[in-house]
Amino acid sequence: MRSYKSIEKPAQVLGMNIMDLGLVVGLFIGSVLLLGFLNMLVHIPRLVYLVVFLIEVGLILILRFLTKTHPPGFLIGWLSFQFVQPRRIAIGVVPSQRAKDEKTKNSSLS
């Protein structure tokens, strides 16, 4: 079967996967909004905004490096593994709720 490399490659913008870029842009917008709301309550120095901007630029550079050295979707897979996937996997038949109810009825009758 013939494969087309241009179609199979993930979409990239600025040298990084478009999903990773979406995460960075979302993080940047969220951090600026959070700092804006906090600035209404307490005074936040401009240095904090500069630090957030530098962290975002550093994150873009790191993700560009990861795109070159790791397989596509590495960041999304890593985030999913760390925060979404369960730590334990149950193997075998899960007892039904009815079986649990019968056990509690039998133990209360004794």
N, C-alpha and C positions, 0 to 999 in steps of 0.2 A: 504494500500500500504506500502510496506517495504521501509524504508529509511536507507541509509548507512551513518553513521556519519563521517567516514573517507573520503568519497567522498565529502560530503557537506561542510566540513570545508575548509575555505580559505587557500591557500598555505602560509606557514610561514617559514621565515628564521631569525635566531637570535632572535626568540621569538616575531616577529612582522610580520604583513601582508606583502606580497611581494610587493604590490603596494606602501605601505608606505615606504618600504625600497628603492624602485625605486625613490621615491620623494626625500628621504634624499641623496641618492647617486648622483642624478642629481643636487641637490642644492650644494652639496660639490664640484662636478666637476665644476659647473658654477662659484662658488665663487673663487675657486683656479685659474681658467682661467681669471676671471675678475681681481683678484689681480695681476696675472702675467702680464697682459696687462698694468695695471696701474703702475706696477713697472718699466716698460720700459719708462714711461713718467716721473714719479716722484719716489723718493726713499720711499719705504714703509718699516717701521721697522718690524723686525721679530716678535715682540709682536703681531702685527695685525694677522699674520698667526696663532699664538698660540690661539688667541681669537676666530678666525673662527673655528679652530679645536675643541676647547672646546664647542662652540655653537653647532657644529655638534654632538658631543658626548652627550651633554645635550638633543638635539632633539631626538636622538636615544633612550635615557632613557625615555623621555616623551612619545614617541610613543609606547614603550614596555608597559608602564603603561596604556596608553589608550587602547591598545589591550586587556589587562586583564579586564578593567573596562567598556569599551564601546562596542557596537556591531561592527561586521566587517564592514569595509568601512566607519567608522565614519569620518575619516579625509577627505577622498575624498568627502563625502557628505557635510561636513561642508565647504570645499573650494568651492565646486560647489554652495552652497547656498550663500556664501559671495560674490563671484566674477563673477559667470556665469549667474545665474538665474535672470530674470527680477524682478524688485521691484513691478511693477504693472501688473495686469492681466486685459485685456479688456474683458468685458462680453457683448455679444450681437453681432449684425451684424455690421461688419466694412463697412462703406460706400465706394462704389467703386470710382475709379478715374473718371469715366464717369459722375457720379452724381455731383462730385465736379466741373468738367468742365462746365456742364450745368448751375450750379449756378453762376459761374463767368461770363458766357456769358450773362445770364439774368440780372445780376447786372450791367454789362457794357452797356447794351442797354437802361437802365432806365435813 
